[in-house]
């Protein structure tokens, strides 16, 4: 099974992480520069539009390129001990 949500081939569950206010490897260096470092974790959905098949090579190439960009989708952000929902998130 290559998908978390097997009921639709074009829909998948995604996990990600990020950082905000981090320029240096450790928190104290960031705080000394008046930054407020924190980590972010994301759970969202992703669309795999390559499951759309066409006889046109041009359309298939366009679908392939567009699929490289994450389409905005609902996402949950977990950071600073809180959970925040985003209706559209990249």
FIROTI-968767 format. One record per residue (C-alpha): residue number from 1; residue in one letter; x, y, z. Coordinates in nm, 4 decimals, decimal comma. Layout:
FIROTI-968767
@k = NUM r = A u = X v = Y w = Z
...
END
This chain:
FIROTI-968767
@k = 1 r = X u = 0,0000 v = 0,0000 w = 0,0000
@k = 2 r = X u = 0,1610 v = 0,3260 w = -0,1079
@k = 3 r = X u = -0,1063 v = 0,5665 w = 0,0210
@k = 4 r = X u = -0,2409 v = 0,6423 w = 0,3685
@k = 5 r = X u = -0,5892 v = 0,7062 w = 0,2302
@k = 6 r = X u = -0,6459 v = 0,4181 w = -0,0119
@k = 7 r = X u = -1,0077 v = 0,5055 w = -0,0943
@k = 8 r = X u = -0,8970 v = 0,7663 w = -0,3513
@k = 9 r = X u = -0,5836 v = 0,7319 w = -0,5614
@k = 10 r = X u = -0,5471 v = 1,1088 w = -0,5987
@k = 11 r = X u = -0,5756 v = 1,1905 w = -0,2255
@k = 12 r = X u = -0,3011 v = 1,1352 w = 0,0301
@k = 13 r = X u = -0,2243 v = 1,2269 w = 0,3901
@k = 14 r = X u = 0,0956 v = 1,4298 w = 0,4332
@k = 15 r = X u = 0,3237 v = 1,5060 w = 0,7250
@k = 16 r = X u = 0,5765 v = 1,7861 w = 0,7418
@k = 17 r = X u = 0,7811 v = 2,0008 w = 0,9731
@k = 18 r = X u = 0,9239 v = 2,3491 w = 0,9744
@k = 19 r = X u = 1,0931 v = 2,6086 w = 1,1896
@k = 20 r = X u = 1,0255 v = 2,9714 w = 1,2601
@k = 21 r = X u = 1,2716 v = 3,2257 w = 1,4002
@k = 22 r = X u = 1,5701 v = 2,9942 w = 1,3597
@k = 23 r = X u = 1,8851 v = 3,1250 w = 1,1985
@k = 24 r = X u = 2,1319 v = 2,9313 w = 1,4132
@k = 25 r = X u = 2,1645 v = 2,5676 w = 1,5161
@k = 26 r = X u = 2,0749 v = 2,6159 w = 1,8816
@k = 27 r = X u = 1,7957 v = 2,8035 w = 2,0548
@k = 28 r = X u = 2,0181 v = 3,0236 w = 2,2740
@k = 29 r = X u = 2,1976 v = 3,1713 w = 1,9716
@k = 30 r = X u = 1,8601 v = 3,2558 w = 1,8196
@k = 31 r = X u = 1,7295 v = 3,4075 w = 2,1428
@k = 32 r = X u = 2,0486 v = 3,6171 w = 2,1763
@k = 33 r = X u = 1,9641 v = 3,7654 w = 1,8330
@k = 34 r = X u = 1,6142 v = 3,8626 w = 1,9590
@k = 35 r = X u = 1,4453 v = 3,5814 w = 1,7696
@k = 36 r = X u = 1,1706 v = 3,3580 w = 1,9086
@k = 37 r = X u = 1,2555 v = 3,0112 w = 1,7733
@k = 38 r = X u = 0,9964 v = 2,7368 w = 1,7581
@k = 39 r = X u = 0,9333 v = 2,4197 w = 1,5629
@k = 40 r = X u = 0,6222 v = 2,3480 w = 1,3598
@k = 41 r = X u = 0,4661 v = 2,0165 w = 1,2607
@k = 42 r = X u = 0,2017 v = 1,9827 w = 0,9924
@k = 43 r = X u = -0,0598 v = 1,7223 w = 0,9017
@k = 44 r = X u = -0,2524 v = 1,7828 w = 0,5820
@k = 45 r = X u = -0,3835 v = 1,6393 w = 0,2623
@k = 46 r = X u = -0,2116 v = 1,6327 w = -0,0729
@k = 47 r = X u = -0,3537 v = 1,5840 w = -0,4191
@k = 48 r = X u = -0,1772 v = 1,3569 w = -0,6686
@k = 49 r = X u = -0,3082 v = 1,4835 w = -1,0005
@k = 50 r = X u = -0,0792 v = 1,2509 w = -1,1974
@k = 51 r = X u = -0,3548 v = 0,9919 w = -1,1636
@k = 52 r = X u = -0,5397 v = 1,1931 w = -1,4312
@k = 53 r = X u = -0,4523 v = 1,0278 w = -1,7600
@k = 54 r = X u = -0,4806 v = 1,1832 w = -2,1021
@k = 55 r = X u = -0,3918 v = 1,0823 w = -2,4551
@k = 56 r = X u = -0,2277 v = 1,4231 w = -2,5052
@k = 57 r = X u = 0,1460 v = 1,4253 w = -2,4335
@k = 58 r = X u = 0,1307 v = 1,8011 w = -2,3782
@k = 59 r = X u = -0,1450 v = 1,7714 w = -2,1176
@k = 60 r = X u = 0,0359 v = 1,4849 w = -1,9433
@k = 61 r = X u = 0,3540 v = 1,6953 w = -1,9298
@k = 62 r = X u = 0,1574 v = 1,9901 w = -1,7881
@k = 63 r = X u = -0,0022 v = 1,7673 w = -1,5230
@k = 64 r = X u = 0,3420 v = 1,6324 w = -1,4310
@k = 65 r = X u = 0,4837 v = 1,9843 w = -1,3839
@k = 66 r = X u = 0,1814 v = 2,1154 w = -1,1921
@k = 67 r = X u = 0,1959 v = 1,8116 w = -0,9613
@k = 68 r = X u = 0,5428 v = 1,9235 w = -0,8433
@k = 69 r = X u = 0,3824 v = 2,2214 w = -0,6669
@k = 70 r = X u = 0,1791 v = 2,1520 w = -0,3554
@k = 71 r = X u = -0,1757 v = 2,2678 w = -0,4090
@k = 72 r = X u = -0,3273 v = 2,4635 w = -0,1183
@k = 73 r = X u = -0,5246 v = 2,2325 w = 0,1088
@k = 74 r = X u = -0,6589 v = 2,2135 w = 0,4645
@k = 75 r = X u = -0,3778 v = 2,1589 w = 0,7156
@k = 76 r = X u = -0,3315 v = 2,1218 w = 1,0897
@k = 77 r = X u = -0,0303 v = 2,3002 w = 1,2418
@k = 78 r = X u = 0,1094 v = 2,1866 w = 1,5760
@k = 79 r = X u = 0,3458 v = 2,4420 w = 1,7320
@k = 80 r = X u = 0,4148 v = 2,6045 w = 2,0674
@k = 81 r = X u = 0,1867 v = 2,3535 w = 2,2396
@k = 82 r = X u = -0,1159 v = 2,4546 w = 2,0302
@k = 83 r = X u = -0,3027 v = 2,3092 w = 1,7346
@k = 84 r = X u = -0,4101 v = 2,5533 w = 1,4661
@k = 85 r = X u = -0,6151 v = 2,4751 w = 1,1576
@k = 86 r = X u = -0,5530 v = 2,6354 w = 0,8188
@k = 87 r = X u = -0,8205 v = 2,6237 w = 0,5496
@k = 88 r = X u = -0,5621 v = 2,6655 w = 0,2722
@k = 89 r = X u = -0,1913 v = 2,6075 w = 0,3339
@k = 90 r = X u = 0,1026 v = 2,5514 w = 0,1004
END
